[in-house]
Amino acid sequence: MAAVSGAVLFTAAACGGSAPGAAGNTGGAGEDVTIGSLHPMSGPFAADGTQMDNGAKLAIEAVNEAGGISSLGGAKLALSTGDTQGKPEIGQSEAQRLIQGGAVALVGTYQSSVSMNVAAVAERGQVPFVMDITADDAVLDQGYKYSFRLQPPNSSMGTRGARYLKEIAEEAGKPLPTVAYLHEQTAFGTSVHKSFAEEAAKLGIPIVAEISYDAATVSDLTTQITTVKGSGANVLVVTGYYRDSVLAARAVETVKPALDAVFGVADGAYDLPQFPAEAGAAGEGYYDVNYRLDMSDKETQDLAKLYKDRFGDDIRTGAVLAYDAVRVIAEALEKSGDRDPKKLRDAIAGISLDPLVVSDGPIEFDDTGENSGALPVVMQVQDGKVAVVYPADRADGGKPRYPAGS
């Protein structure tokens, strides 16, 4: 997509406001085409939400710098940001506001519980919703026609997480792990745990403890990790968001359970470049099974550099997924040559676009809205940096170190 890929020296573009008219208004050739960005811009998940909104902004700028949407007479894109505050009801009202303000499509939202409400609004309003980070399978189990997911769903990450753990242990010549599972308690954490547990039972991996917590309010996880220590597990599996997963790592360092590995599955911290810096030596060897930005791709490398220069922070994969979500919408606008959200939805459904994350093929959506190219991989903190270590054909670092201290 010439209008999106290849543009790395971006200039400032309009990233706020809304196009006039209600959703579905085709507008004039000179009017901006508004995309709504829904993420937690305040509250406990604001750091991730801000990253993702920034990623969407950079994608908007890339399209505009490359000349806009040529099939719409060079129309420029504009981003209208909504703050979900990490709350489903706020996400719902913000989605309604953005659609009423003229957004032809939405991207978001980082949290499955929020995306569930936004997907319902998008379906009623017949406006496409491209989910950058939303893991819960149930969001697309509703039979929605206007919602599409970029990342692998929980069922994929949980199932592959159990398989990957078994394979890594076997390749290291170690017996099957004994697992304690710590997870945040919303639809995100519980559904990943459910998928992992079902596959673990098939593989003969015993789960000797399951511990949940409220990610929005928790301030210390020492008690939970003490329970892990008493369980006799030699692997701790963690599914959480960034802040609470760092709390878990700190508690592990304090309590010192006898673990061969801390193994994140769809975890929001252990694959991010910020984690090794924040955790220090205590984070060495931590694993995560998750989606991953593709740093072998020149465009991803350029985007990461731009993000660092612009925002003074290392880019997270969530920001890259938000960038890709806008690219999907821009390509569909180019393909359809129409601002009508219904026609835009049909173009998204037939899209084929190379992503900026590690994948099993191009971004292509099946009849349920799942991205058939989405692929979870295993990452590990090695020598203070996060590297893809498994499967071997996707690795950009060394082999898995298991036990983690080996």
Secondary structure, 3 states (H helix, E strand, C coil): CCCCCCCCCCCCCCCCCCCCCCCCCCCCCCCCEEEEEEECCCCCCHHHHHHHHHHHHHHHHHHHHCCCEHHHCCECEEEEEEECCCCHHHHHHHHHHHHHCCCCEEEECCCHHHHHHHHHHHHHHCCCEEECCCCCHHHCCCCCCCEEECCCCHHHHHHHHHHHHHHHHHHCCCCCCCEEEEEECCHHHHHHHHHHHHHHHHHCCCEEEEEEECCCCCCCCHHHHHHHHHHCCCEEEEECCHHHHHHHHHHHHHHCCCCCEEEEECCCCCCCCHHHHHHHHHHCCCEEEECCECCCCHHHHHHHHHHHHHHCCCCCHHHHHHHHHHHHHHHHHHHHCCCCHHHHHHHHHCCCECCCECECCCECECCCCEECCECCEEEEEECCEEEEEECHHHCCCCCCCCCCCC
